[in-house]
């Protein structure tokens, strides 16, 4: 039998579920009026909705108190669970003590935590991830990325502290996802020393290709520290390679974040923007689950409560057909004029999401 024919006979395992990442829509919609946010939760997780049963919780890092959050897109300013002393600035890097209760703020991130409380009865599997360490553990002093895209963003002397920060925010069912081997090893050590039942996943890269590259660079200790393999399918090459790696290592494989079909645009009546990519992912066997990147969007951008904008769930038939127009002419020129001098990450509008895999827990 040829390798191609043999590959077609790889047995497909049943999925353990499907779900969504709460970042960043939960950070915005968790503050909406009860009737709206309850309706959204029912559409996504209820018995008469999509019945999503996997959720990814974003452990925010948070910028320094003197950094204004408006340079990121609405909903993307995720709060960190730490309380800096009064007068702390971006230049203050050595103040945090994980054993000092005064440095912890467990009331932070109320909007995303509303979603956790609201859907915990429907969600059977939780993942926790972080797009960046807190600002005082980064090289740039910002959680939105570094000034040098080819350099690591996490400070080499703060990897263990970052692992501690993550573990202190996890419940017993959290399943943290990680990328770099140094972070995975530090996270596994911190989790083994805690009372948590959770275990690390990796590499949570933007594509199966990068998962393959990372896995080949891991040593036996790093591979043993990984409980589950995770890959986004923002890029779709080498999906069968990631599958074969997972089967060879006897580890589950999850597609941990994806949107719809590239180029499908926005639609209030069709499912292609939300589910198109997942159909292709399902044609590659040996999956443990599939998770969407965002389940709620808006026709003017996802606005927090009190701002203009209409939140919509990706479900056919619930919304108007009108499509927003892309900026043109003078509006486009004004956008271009605002580009110089932005903070790292501001050009793409990403919150706490560096552009490449660095020593932090998520991708890019």
Phi, psi and omega in degrees: 000134181290155177305323181294316180291324179295322181297326180293342184261012173293127185289135179271128177276148178291144176292146175274354177158184175213158186192205184214156169275136179284341178279133357250006187294326181293328179294333178268309189281343177296344177259007179287164174305152186305317184298324182284311183291328175293322178296317178297316180297320178293321180297324184272319190241351184283168180297330179263008178249216183278347179057043175294133184235011172236140177220143177249121180262132182267112175279106183289151174268310177086131176284171178294155182302333183268007177259121182285133186275356187287354178283355176256163184291156182304135180089352187261002178270086183274129182283146174265155183270054176216148182244109181281145176301153180303135180090359179293138180236179180296338180278348181270112189245345188249019188275336192285131175235109184297341180269359181264111181301334180292343180266003179250138177233090183281358176269359182291165173060044186297324183293314179291325179291335173300317179296320179301312180294325185287325187250004185296339176284339180259340183269126180257349182217124179247136168245145173241137179215163179221131180280342181197150168293167171302158188305326185282357175251007180256163178284319186278339186085006176235152178269357183265007176133175181259166177281339179243110184293344181265001183248152177293145184266331180280140177290132184299332181273007181237013181297314179295322178296323178295317177300319177297317179301317181293315184296325181291345181260356187267142167273178184295340183260000179292141181235087189291144179252143185219165182243283185293146182299322181298321179288318180299315180295317179295321180292318179297319179296317180294323180288322178296330180277354181258182179265011183285148172267353184287157179222154184287148167247160178200158006259351180057036180282172182285347182205156174301330178301314180290329174298316178298316179298314180296315183298320179295336179271346179288143173272173183304324179295318179295319179294322180292335181283345183270127180268332183210141176269137180227144179213137167277162174238046167296326167247145190246006180288152173060035176295323178290332176294316177298320177299314182293325176298315181296317180293321179294327179271356181058048179233147176296155177234129179234136167278106195265351177190131177197157172255212180267199180293127178304134180085359182287340179073203182251138179218138176260005182233339185248165182259355185301319179296334183260332188236354187304314181297325186294330178297318178293321179297325181290344178279359176250114189288182177067049179255152175256346181166167180223136186229132179277158183283322179203134185261346182230133178226180181222155182282348174235028188087152183280110186259140172296168182302138178096352178250160179291150181136147185241116180282141180223144173267148181283079178218131187294145171088356185263354193222166180292161182272347186297134179255135177291143179272144174291149179298144180218165174058236184298323180297320179293322179294323178294323177297317181295325182291338181273357186290319184296148172077017181280157175289162179301135180088349186287330183298318181272350182075017184277141177265124173051040184226092177300165189276349183217164177296119177234184182283071174214180195271337180255205185259172173072000000 
